[in-house]
Amino acid sequence: MKSIGKSIFDYRNSNSKKKHNYLDIRFENDRLAILVETKNRFDNWDKTEIQQQLQEYVKYEKVYSDRKIVAILAETEGNNVWTWYGQSVIIDDEHVATNLSTILSFEEYEELCFGKVNDKLKVVDSIKVLNELLHSDGITEKLRSQFVGTCLLSLKNGLVYEGIKPTKDKSGKELKPEQVILKNIKEILEGLLSQGGDLNKVGKLAILNNKLLEDQDVTSLSYQELKSLLAYIDNNIVTFENFKKRILIALSIKKERTKLVLSRC
């Protein structure tokens, strides 16, 4: 506050029992400030009091900068996290973000406040290249959306595709590297299905339609072809989270109409 010629005394809450001067942790870039106040366990504190404390820090931040604000109360001896963000940042039970109960990365908070910016032309180019790869590897149009959805889900859940060696299954049958990858994809899908949880529509479709992995178009892929497809999806498609649905729609239609459909989504 001193650095901008203002005094904290002018902005303190006169009704507060304690005078709050020192925020525990603060992160910033040129457009976002993340304010974190820690307590050992929330049960040991008066909820109204610690929320008022955080509200004061929000007030100070608004005086200090014009950045958007994420305000967090976090336990150091427990797992509870309360988060507030938005335009006004009102710290109370009514305005707490009930869907944010864990600590995220700075980039995720930035996306939360500003949205992920994707280069639409890059998305279109990525889809075009992927369609061409799928076509050249013999994956028919009717399978492409489902195949990419299955790959996305598997990659998001730890699928390894580099450096795969031939191995043997439980019966002693030798599996080629491409068969090992398909087996691992199936196991990932089955594991997700047994866990239940909040899978999105794409994920559920991939699991329910895992017979895709037995389709001749897929089983005839060589290791190099399968590895190249997975690498491209991993490096060029997984990052476009906001465009995932559009990508899957685009891949399910004729290649020459991809750009038109994407522009309408």
Phi, psi and chi 1 to 4 in degrees:
 res  aa     phi    psi   chi1   chi2   chi3   chi4
   1 MET       -  -38.6  -61.3  -73.7  -90.8      -
   2 LYS   -62.7  -33.8  -72.5 -179.4 -179.8  178.4
   3 SER   -65.8  -18.7   69.1      -      -      -
   4 ILE  -111.5   16.3   59.2  172.2      -      -
   5 GLY    75.4   25.9      -      -      -      -
   6 LYS  -125.8  160.2  -64.2 -173.8  178.6 -177.4
   7 SER  -113.3  136.2  171.4      -      -      -
   8 ILE   -63.0  -26.8 -164.5  172.3      -      -
   9 PHE   -62.6  -26.5  -59.2  104.7      -      -
  10 ASP   -77.4  -10.9  -63.2  -29.3      -      -
  11 TYR  -122.8    2.3  -59.8   95.0      -      -
  12 ARG   -67.9  151.8  -81.6  177.7  171.9  167.7
  13 ASN   -79.6  112.3 -177.3   -4.9      -      -
  14 SER   -67.1  -19.4   59.0      -      -      -
  15 ASN   -87.0   -9.4  -63.6  -37.1      -      -
  16 SER   -73.7  140.6  178.0      -      -      -
  17 LYS   -70.2  -34.2  -63.6  177.4 -177.8  179.1
  18 LYS  -113.4  153.5  -64.4 -178.8  180.0  179.7
  19 LYS   -99.0  113.7  -53.9  -55.4  179.1 -174.7
  20 HIS   -97.4  115.5  -55.5  -63.7      -      -
  21 ASN  -113.2  -25.2  -62.3  -19.4      -      -
  22 TYR  -126.6  107.5  -56.7  104.9      -      -
  23 LEU   -70.8  142.3  174.3   69.7      -      -
  24 ASP   -66.1  -53.2  -73.6  -23.8      -      -
  25 ILE  -139.5  140.9  -49.6  169.2      -      -
  26 ARG  -139.9  129.3  179.8  178.6  179.5  -85.4
  27 PHE  -117.0  150.0  -56.7   93.4      -      -
  28 GLU  -154.7  155.7   67.9  162.8   16.8      -
  29 ASN  -134.1 -161.1   65.1    9.9      -      -
  30 ASP   -73.5   -9.6   58.1   -7.7      -      -
  31 ARG  -134.1   -4.8   61.5  178.6 -176.2  169.4
  32 LEU  -139.8  137.3  177.8   64.4      -      -
  33 ALA  -121.4  132.0      -      -      -      -
  34 ILE  -112.9  119.0  -59.8  175.0      -      -
  35 LEU  -106.6  125.6  -43.9  179.6      -      -
  36 VAL  -125.0  120.1 -175.9      -      -      -
  37 GLU  -112.1  128.8 -178.8   62.9   21.6      -
  38 THR  -109.1  146.6   61.0      -      -      -
  39 LYS  -135.4  152.6  -57.7  -63.3  177.1 -173.5
  40 ASN   -61.8  -57.6   48.7   11.9      -      -
  41 ARG  -144.0  136.1  -72.8 -170.9  179.1  -86.0
  42 PHE   -60.7  -31.7  -66.5  156.9      -      -
  43 ASP   -63.0  -20.7  -70.1  -15.5      -      -
  44 ASN   -84.8   -1.1  -63.4  -23.3      -      -
  45 TRP  -128.2  156.1  -63.0   79.5      -      -
  46 ASP   -76.4  119.2  179.9  -88.3      -      -
  47 LYS   -57.2  -46.5 -179.0 -166.2  -72.3 -172.5
  48 THR   -59.6  -39.9  -59.1      -      -      -
  49 GLU   -66.1  -45.7 -176.6  177.8  -41.0      -
  50 ILE   -73.7  -28.9   60.5  176.4      -      -
  51 GLN   -68.3  -38.9  -72.6 -176.3   -9.1      -
  52 GLN   -64.5  -37.3  -73.2  178.1  -11.5      -
  53 GLN   -59.7  -49.2  179.2 -178.6    2.4      -
  54 LEU   -63.5  -36.1 -173.2   59.1      -      -
  55 GLN   -62.1  -36.3 -173.4   70.5   72.3      -
  56 GLU   -64.6  -41.8  -75.6 -154.4   59.2      -
  57 TYR   -63.7  -36.0  -65.7  141.4      -      -
  58 VAL   -63.0  -42.3  168.0      -      -      -
  59 LYS   -60.8  -45.0 -174.5 -163.8  -59.3 -177.1
  60 TYR   -60.7  -42.0  -58.5  157.4      -      -
  61 GLU   -62.8  -40.4 -178.9   64.9   40.5      -
  62 LYS   -64.1  -33.7  -71.3 -179.2  177.5  179.8
  63 VAL   -72.5  -38.3  173.4      -      -      -
  64 TYR   -74.6  -37.6  177.0   70.1      -      -
  65 SER  -147.1  169.9   77.4      -      -      -
  66 ASP  -105.8   22.4   59.4   -3.7      -      -
  67 ARG   -72.4  153.4  -64.7  174.4  177.1   87.1
  68 LYS   -69.5  157.4  -77.8 -163.4  173.9 -178.0
  69 ILE  -127.3  135.9  -61.9  170.0      -      -
  70 VAL  -115.2  125.5  172.6      -      -      -
  71 ALA  -116.0  131.7      -      -      -      -
  72 ILE  -132.4  134.7  -60.7  169.5      -      -
  73 LEU  -108.0  127.4  -78.1  169.5      -      -
  74 ALA  -136.0  142.0      -      -      -      -
  75 GLU   -83.5  141.2  -70.9 -176.4  -29.3      -
  76 THR   -95.1  -21.3   57.0      -      -      -
  77 GLU  -113.3   10.5  -61.6  176.1    5.3      -
  78 GLY  -145.6 -168.7      -      -      -      -
  79 ASN  -113.1    2.8  -62.3  -43.4      -      -
  80 ASN   -74.5  135.9  -73.5  -40.3      -      -
  81 VAL  -136.9  127.4  175.4      -      -      -
  82 TRP  -114.4  134.9  -62.3  -21.1      -      -
  83 THR  -131.3  139.8  -54.3      -      -      -
  84 TRP  -131.4  143.4  -66.9  -96.0      -      -
  85 TYR  -160.2  168.6   72.0   98.6      -      -
  86 GLY   130.5 -158.6      -      -      -      -
  87 GLN   -77.5  -51.4  -67.0  -63.8  -31.3      -
  88 SER   -89.9  -32.3   53.6      -      -      -
  89 VAL    53.5   71.2 -167.5      -      -      -
  90 ILE   -94.3  118.9  -60.0  171.2      -      -
  91 ILE   -89.6   93.6  -49.6  -61.8      -      -
  92 ASP  -157.9  177.5   59.3   18.9      -      -
  93 ASP   -65.2  -31.8  -71.7  -15.2      -      -
  94 GLU   -68.4  -33.8 -178.5 -178.6  -10.3      -
  95 HIS  -103.4    2.7  -66.0   87.1      -      -
  96 VAL   -65.4  143.7   68.0      -      -      -
  97 ALA   -81.2   97.7      -      -      -      -
  98 THR   -66.9  -19.0   54.7      -      -      -
  99 ASN   -89.9    0.5   60.7  -36.7      -      -
 100 LEU  -116.3   92.4  -65.3  177.7      -      -
 101 SER  -115.7   11.6   56.9      -      -      -
 102 THR  -135.9  164.7   58.6      -      -      -
 103 ILE   -80.4  131.8  -63.7  -66.5      -      -
 104 LEU  -105.6  174.6  -53.4  178.9      -      -
 105 SER   -78.7  162.6   67.3      -      -      -
 106 PHE   -57.8  -42.7 -168.1   99.1      -      -
 107 GLU   -61.2  -36.8  -69.3   74.3   18.1      -
 108 GLU   -69.5  -37.7  -72.4  171.5  -46.9      -
 109 TYR   -67.0  -37.0  -74.4  120.6      -      -
 110 GLU   -64.5  -41.4 -166.1  169.3   19.3      -
 111 GLU   -64.3  -37.0 -179.7 -178.9  -21.5      -
 112 LEU   -60.8  -41.2 -168.8   67.3      -      -
 113 CYS   -84.7  -33.0  -68.0      -      -      -
 114 PHE  -116.6  -13.5  -60.6   97.5      -      -
 115 GLY    83.0  149.6      -      -      -      -
 116 LYS   -79.5  129.0  179.3  175.3  -81.3 -170.4
 117 VAL   -95.4  119.0  177.7      -      -      -
 118 ASN  -113.4  142.5  -73.2  -62.0      -      -
 119 ASP   -82.0  105.1 -178.2  -12.1      -      -
 120 LYS   -59.6  -36.9 -175.0  174.9  -74.7 -169.9
 121 LEU   -63.5  -37.4  -69.7  177.4      -      -
 122 LYS   -66.8  -37.4 -173.7  175.9 -180.0 -179.0
 123 VAL   -62.5  -47.7  176.2      -      -      -
 124 VAL   -59.1  -44.5  172.3      -      -      -
 125 ASP   -63.4  -40.4  -71.9  -17.9      -      -
 126 SER   -64.0  -42.0  -64.9      -      -      -
 127 ILE   -64.8  -42.0  -67.0  171.6      -      -
 128 LYS   -60.7  -47.0 -178.9  179.1  178.5 -179.0
 129 VAL   -64.0  -43.3  171.8      -      -      -
 130 LEU   -63.0  -41.9 -179.4   55.4      -      -
 131 ASN   -58.7  -41.8 -110.8  -40.5      -      -
 132 GLU   -65.9  -39.6  -69.5  171.2   -9.0      -
 133 LEU   -64.3  -45.2  -71.6  172.6      -      -
 134 LEU   -63.4  -39.9  -67.6  166.7      -      -
 135 HIS   -64.3  -46.1  175.3   72.4      -      -
 136 SER   -67.8  -26.1   64.8      -      -      -
 137 ASP   -91.3    2.9  -71.8  -19.8      -      -
 138 GLY    85.2   17.6      -      -      -      -
 139 ILE   -85.9  113.7  -56.3  -64.3      -      -
 140 THR   -68.3  159.2   56.2      -      -      -
 141 GLU   -57.7  -37.2  -70.0  177.9    0.1      -
 142 LYS   -67.8  -19.6   67.2  177.7 -177.7  178.5
 143 LEU   -99.5  -13.7  -65.9  179.4      -      -
 144 ARG   -63.8  -46.4  -69.7  178.2 -164.2  173.6
 145 SER   -59.3  -46.9  173.6      -      -      -
 146 GLN   -65.9  -40.6 -171.7 -178.9  -31.4      -
 147 PHE   -63.7  -46.6  177.6   76.8      -      -
 148 VAL   -65.6  -40.1  175.0      -      -      -
 149 GLY   -59.9  -42.2      -      -      -      -
 150 THR   -64.2  -42.5  -61.0      -      -      -
 151 CYS   -64.8  -43.0  -67.3      -      -      -
 152 LEU   -58.9  -47.7  -78.6  167.0      -      -
 153 LEU   -63.5  -42.6 -173.5   62.5      -      -
 154 SER   -67.5  -42.5  -58.2      -      -      -
 155 LEU   -63.9  -38.1  -70.4  165.5      -      -
 156 LYS   -66.6  -18.9  -81.5  -68.7 -169.4  178.4
 157 ASN  -115.4   30.2  -73.7  -84.2      -      -
 158 GLY    93.6   15.3      -      -      -      -
 159 LEU   -62.7  131.0  177.5   67.6      -      -
 160 VAL  -105.4  131.5  176.3      -      -      -
 161 TYR  -127.9   -8.9   53.2   88.0      -      -
 162 GLU   -91.6  143.4  -64.2  -79.6    1.8      -
 163 GLY    65.1   30.6      -      -      -      -
 164 ILE   -79.6  133.2  -56.1  -62.0      -      -
 165 LYS  -111.7  157.1  -56.5  -65.2 -176.9 -177.6
 166 PRO   -58.7  146.1  -23.1   33.7      -      -
 167 THR  -147.7  179.4 -172.9      -      -      -
 168 LYS  -116.9  143.2  -67.5 -176.8  178.7 -179.8
 169 ASP   -83.2 -174.4   62.9   14.3      -      -
 170 LYS   -63.0  -26.7  -66.2  179.6 -180.0  178.8
 171 SER   -86.2   -3.4   66.1      -      -      -
 172 GLY    93.5   -1.3      -      -      -      -
 173 LYS   -73.5  133.2  178.1 -177.1  176.8 -177.6
 174 GLU   -77.3  133.3 -176.1  165.8  -48.7      -
 175 LEU  -110.6  132.3  -59.9  177.2      -      -
 176 LYS   -71.7  162.3  -62.4  177.6 -179.3  178.2
 177 PRO   -54.8  -40.9  -28.8   35.9      -      -
 178 GLU   -66.2  -34.0   61.0  -89.5   23.9      -
 179 GLN   -70.4  -34.0  -66.9  172.7  -42.2      -
 180 VAL   -63.3  -43.7  173.5      -      -      -
 181 ILE   -62.7  -46.7  -68.2  178.0      -      -
 182 LEU   -62.8  -38.1  -65.3  177.7      -      -
 183 LYS   -63.2  -42.9  175.4  176.4  172.4  -71.6
 184 ASN   -66.5  -38.1  -68.8  -18.9      -      -
 185 ILE   -60.4  -46.9  -68.6  175.2      -      -
 186 LYS   -60.2  -40.6 -173.3  173.4 -177.8  179.2
 187 GLU   -66.6  -37.7  -71.6  176.7   -8.1      -
 188 ILE   -62.8  -45.8  -71.6  172.5      -      -
 189 LEU   -63.1  -42.7  -62.6 -179.0      -      -
 190 GLU   -65.9  -36.7  -70.9  174.1  -13.3      -
 191 GLY   -65.3  -42.2      -      -      -      -
 192 LEU   -64.3  -38.9  -69.7  171.7      -      -
 193 LEU   -64.7  -40.6 -175.7   60.4      -      -
 194 SER   -70.9  -28.7   65.3      -      -      -
 195 GLN   -77.5  -25.0  -66.7  169.3   15.6      -
 196 GLY    71.3 -130.6      -      -      -      -
 197 GLY    85.0 -174.1      -      -      -      -
 198 ASP   -96.2   79.1 -175.6   22.1      -      -
 199 LEU   -86.0  143.2  -73.3  171.7      -      -
 200 ASN   -76.0  175.2   60.8   25.7      -      -
 201 LYS   -60.3  -41.2 -172.9  175.7 -179.3 -179.5
 202 VAL   -60.5  -43.0  171.0      -      -      -
 203 GLY   -63.2  -44.6      -      -      -      -
 204 LYS   -62.8  -41.0  -70.1  175.2 -177.8  175.7
 205 LEU   -64.3  -39.4  -73.1  174.2      -      -
 206 ALA   -63.1  -40.6      -      -      -      -
 207 ILE   -70.9  -46.0  -68.9  174.6      -      -
 208 LEU   -65.9  -25.1  -67.4  173.4      -      -
 209 ASN  -111.3   37.6  -65.2  -69.1      -      -
 210 ASN   -71.2   -1.2   60.8   28.6      -      -
 211 LYS   -65.7  -13.3  -71.6 -173.3  177.0  178.9
 212 LEU   -51.2  -37.6  162.9   83.1      -      -
 213 LEU   -66.7  -14.4  -58.3  175.5      -      -
 214 GLU   -99.8   -3.2  -58.5  168.4    9.6      -
 215 ASP   -68.1  143.6 -170.0  -78.7      -      -
 216 GLN   -60.8  -35.0 -174.1  176.0   -8.5      -
 217 ASP   -58.3  -36.0  -75.8    3.3      -      -
 218 VAL   -85.2  -44.9  176.6      -      -      -
 219 THR   -68.4  -19.9   57.7      -      -      -
 220 SER   -86.6   -3.6   62.0      -      -      -
 221 LEU   -66.3  136.5  -69.3  170.6      -      -
 222 SER   -76.6  166.9   68.5      -      -      -
 223 TYR   -59.9  -43.2  172.2   53.9      -      -
 224 GLN   -63.1  -41.8 -172.3   58.6   45.9      -
 225 GLU   -64.3  -46.8  -70.4  171.2  -24.6      -
 226 LEU   -65.4  -42.4 -174.7   55.1      -      -
 227 LYS   -63.4  -42.0 -177.3  176.0   71.1  169.5
 228 SER   -64.7  -41.7  -64.0      -      -      -
 229 LEU   -63.3  -46.2  -75.4  170.6      -      -
 230 LEU   -64.3  -39.5  -73.0  166.0      -      -
 231 ALA   -64.7  -41.0      -      -      -      -
 232 TYR   -65.8  -45.5 -171.2   84.6      -      -
 233 ILE   -62.5  -42.1  -67.1  168.8      -      -
 234 ASP   -63.3  -42.8 -165.0   13.8      -      -
 235 ASN   -89.4  -21.0  -64.2  -38.4      -      -
 236 ASN  -124.0  -17.4  -62.4  -82.2      -      -
 237 ILE  -113.2  -40.3  -55.3  -60.9      -      -
 238 VAL   -55.5  -35.0  170.9      -      -      -
 239 THR   -67.8  -21.5   54.6      -      -      -
 240 PHE   -89.3   64.9  -64.9  120.5      -      -
 241 GLU   -57.3  -45.4  -72.5  -63.9  -31.8      -
 242 ASN   -68.9  -14.2  -67.8  -13.0      -      -
 243 PHE  -108.6    6.2  -77.4   81.9      -      -
 244 LYS   -58.0  -46.2 -173.5 -179.2  -67.6 -176.4
 245 LYS   -62.7  -39.5 -177.2  176.8  179.6 -178.5
 246 ARG   -66.2  -39.4  -57.0  179.1 -169.8 -171.8
 247 ILE   -60.9  -45.3  -70.7  168.2      -      -
 248 LEU   -67.3  -35.6  -62.6 -179.3      -      -
 249 ILE   -65.2  -46.0  -69.4  172.6      -      -
 250 ALA   -62.6  -37.6      -      -      -      -
 251 LEU   -73.0  -14.9  -72.4  169.3      -      -
 252 SER   -90.9   -0.3   67.4      -      -      -
 253 ILE  -116.8  179.8   57.4  148.2      -      -
 254 LYS   -66.4  143.1  -69.2 -173.1  179.8  -63.3
 255 LYS   -56.5  -40.7 -179.5  167.3   59.1  176.9
 256 GLU   -69.9  -13.1   60.7  -92.9   21.6      -
 257 ARG  -101.1    2.1  -65.3 -174.1   58.2 -149.9
 258 THR   -55.0  -48.9  -62.4      -      -      -
 259 LYS   -63.7  -39.0 -173.4  171.7 -177.4  179.6
 260 LEU   -64.3  -47.2  174.8   61.9      -      -
 261 VAL   -64.3  -44.3  169.6      -      -      -
 262 LEU   -58.8  -41.5 -174.3   68.2      -      -
 263 SER   -67.9  -21.2   67.5      -      -      -
 264 ARG   -92.1  -13.1  -70.1  179.2  175.0  176.9
 265 CYS   -74.2      -  -70.1      -      -      -
